[in-house]
Amino acid sequence: MEFTPMVPETTFQYADLSIKHIDAENTLAMVRRAIRMGYDAVAINIDLGDISDYYTELDMLWTPGSQNNVDGEPPKKKKKKQQRKDELADGIAGILKKKLIPPPHYVDVSQLNTSELEKRGKVFRQFSRITFTANEQVVINKVFIHPTILSYDIVAVRPGEPSVLDTLSRKTELFDIITIDHLEEERRKWLSVSKVMDRIRNDGVFYEIAYAESLMPATRKNTLFNGRVLIRSLKSKNIIFSSGAETMLDLRSPVDVMNMSLLWGVANNEARKMISGFPKNLLLQAECRGTGNGDVCSMKLSDAEKLAGNGEEEEQDGASEEKVVVGKEEEAEKVKAPPIEVRMNHSQYQALLQATKNANDMMKKIKASKAASSS
């Protein structure tokens, strides 16, 4: 995830964190439409369905003979050879039926028209997201360590059983969203486990309602019922509204989404949070998921070397500027324009440079006073 500082000029206004990816052309068209509707942050969602149908990290550890012998007695030699052949055939057949977890998908920003966002002082952001259904507890223990899963910005889980929800409550640092999108009627028993849901919410995990299903007659009743139960259980806290759109007709503008939230019994003062404030908190929480206790951020060595090189260049530029004594007007003209990545205006960048210079001068004075006192 490319982190853009959340300064007032770049804070996003509305976010849709579930635009489903089916093919590249359809996804690009939906992202363009979302930008025209007023969204400046979107997440391209790849929904896998049941995760047990895909390769996971521990599938590679399967070896013939790993299955336990059903009989308590040790098998005979001929029986043992036949058993190993059967295990080998069953294991290979099971692995061949599974699919590979796809990598994240991003749209080409150069093919998007973000001029309207830039006029409002906003910056377009796109994030990758993966969603899967977990029907077994054993699957959860191995799926989160999959390297492809770790490459996504946002990880969403669709629990199938209350026991799965209880397991997820002990692994809240590994995922970001619990969704009720495409939640079948016979698998919504966990919606009534309010104590476990509160514990998960207090750990920073968000719950999601996808409104695209409410637009279809076949799934409208089930979607409205599940959403009302979820909102009543959590009292409208840490709940986000996303589209879950598969076509452009499923997308709705932010104002329409806030009006639609009345169908789930959401108050007017809470509706805006579910497409603006809570998504922002979710993205910040997802950024911390790749850090150590939210303090240490890991990155590639090449990126770290680039940052170190930029820091040395700035120090050299600062030292050369101190030697040159010019008037205030000339000094203001010589201040470099802020980099594109920082997204600050000229006055903010100049104030930041001045504050950094003052801090360096203060450190020099402290070191000089310590050296004088020690001598």
Long-range contacts (C-beta under 8 A, 24 or more apart in sequence): 1-127, 1-128, 1-153, 1-286, 1-287, 1-290, 3-287, 4-123, 4-125, 4-341, 4-343, 5-342, 5-343, 6-280, 6-284, 7-343, 7-344, 7-348, 9-121, 9-343, 9-344, 9-345, 10-121, 10-122, 10-123, 10-343, 11-280, 12-40, 12-41, 12-122, 12-123, 12-125, 12-276, 12-280, 13-38, 13-40, 13-120, 13-122, 13-254, 13-276, 14-38, 14-39, 14-40, 14-41, 14-254, 14-275, 14-276, 15-39, 15-40, 15-41, 15-42, 15-43, 15-275, 15-276, 15-279, 15-280, 15-283, 16-41, 16-42, 16-43, 16-242, 16-243, 16-245, 16-251, 16-275, 17-41, 17-42, 17-43, 17-45, 17-127, 17-129, 17-154, 17-177, 17-208, 17-240, 17-242, 17-279, 17-282, 18-43, 18-45, 18-129, 18-131, 18-156, 18-179, 18-181, 18-208, 18-210, 18-242, 18-243, 18-244, 18-245, 19-43, 19-44, 19-45, 19-243, 19-245, 19-251, 20-45, 20-46, 20-47, 20-244, 20-245, 20-246, 21-45, 21-46, 21-105, 22-246, 24-105, 24-107, 26-247, 27-105, 27-107, 28-107, 28-108, 28-111, 29-248, 30-245, 30-247, 30-248, 30-251, 31-107, 31-112, 31-126, 32-112, 32-113, 33-248, 33-251, 34-251, 35-112, 35-113, 35-114, 35-116, 35-117, 35-124, 36-116, 37-251, 37-252, 37-253, 37-254, 38-253, 38-254, 39-254, 40-117, 40-122, 40-123, 40-124, 40-125, 41-124, 41-125, 41-126, 41-127, 41-279, 41-283, 42-125, 42-126, 42-127, 43-126, 43-127, 43-128, 43-129, 43-153, 43-154, 43-242, 44-104, 44-105, 44-106, 44-107, 44-126, 44-127, 44-128, 44-129, 45-129, 45-130, 45-131, 45-156, 45-244, 46-102, 46-104, 46-105, 46-128, 46-129, 46-130, 46-131, 47-131, 47-132, 47-181, 47-182, 48-101, 48-130, 48-131, 48-132, 48-133, 49-132, 49-133, 50-132, 50-133, 50-135, 51-132, 51-133, 51-134, 51-139, 51-143, 52-135, 52-136, 52-139, 53-97, 53-98, 53-99, 54-98, 54-99, 54-100, 54-101, 54-132, 55-95, 55-98, 55-99, 55-100, 55-101, 55-146, 56-139, 56-142, 56-143, 56-146, 57-142, 57-143, 57-145, 57-146, 57-147, 58-142, 59-95, 59-98, 62-91, 62-95, 64-88, 64-91, 101-130, 101-146, 101-148, 101-149, 102-148, 103-148, 103-151, 104-128, 104-130, 104-151, 104-152, 104-153, 123-343, 127-153, 127-154, 127-283, 127-286, 128-152, 128-153, 128-154, 129-153, 129-154, 129-155, 129-156, 130-154, 130-155, 130-156, 131-156, 131-157, 131-158, 131-177, 131-179, 131-181, 132-156, 132-157, 132-158, 133-157, 133-158, 133-159, 133-160, 134-158, 134-159, 134-160, 134-164, 134-168, 135-160, 135-161, 135-164, 135-187, 136-164, 137-163, 137-164, 137-167, 140-164, 140-167, 140-168, 140-171, 141-167, 144-171, 144-174, 144-175, 153-283, 153-286, 154-282, 154-283, 154-286, 155-289, 156-208, 158-182, 158-183, 159-187, 159-190, 160-187, 161-187, 161-189, 161-190, 162-189, 162-190, 162-193, 162-196, 164-190, 165-190, 165-193, 165-196, 165-197, 165-200, 166-193, 166-196, 168-200, 169-196, 169-199, 169-200, 169-203, 172-200, 172-203, 172-204, 172-205, 173-203, 173-289, 174-289, 175-205, 176-205, 176-206, 176-282, 176-285, 176-286, 176-289, 177-205, 177-206, 177-207, 177-208, 177-240, 177-282, 178-205, 178-206, 178-207, 178-208, 179-207, 179-208, 179-210, 180-207, 180-208, 180-209, 180-210, 180-226, 180-227, 180-230, 181-208, 181-209, 181-210, 181-213, 181-242, 181-244, 182-210, 182-213, 183-222, 183-226, 185-222, 188-226, 188-229, 191-226, 191-229, 191-230, 191-233, 192-229, 192-233, 194-233, 194-234, 197-233, 197-234, 198-234, 201-234, 201-237, 201-238, 204-285, 205-238, 206-238, 206-239, 206-240, 206-278, 206-281, 206-282, 206-285, 207-234, 207-238, 207-239, 207-240, 208-239, 208-240, 208-241, 208-242, 209-239, 209-240, 209-241, 209-242, 209-264, 210-242, 210-243, 210-244, 211-241, 211-242, 211-243, 211-244, 211-252, 211-257, 211-260, 212-243, 212-244, 212-245, 212-246, 212-250, 213-244, 214-260, 214-263, 215-250, 224-263, 224-264, 227-263, 227-264, 228-264, 228-265, 231-264, 231-265, 231-266, 232-265, 236-266, 236-267, 236-270, 236-274, 238-278, 239-274, 239-278, 240-274, 240-275, 240-278, 240-279, 240-282, 241-271, 241-274, 241-275, 318-353, 318-356, 318-357, 318-360
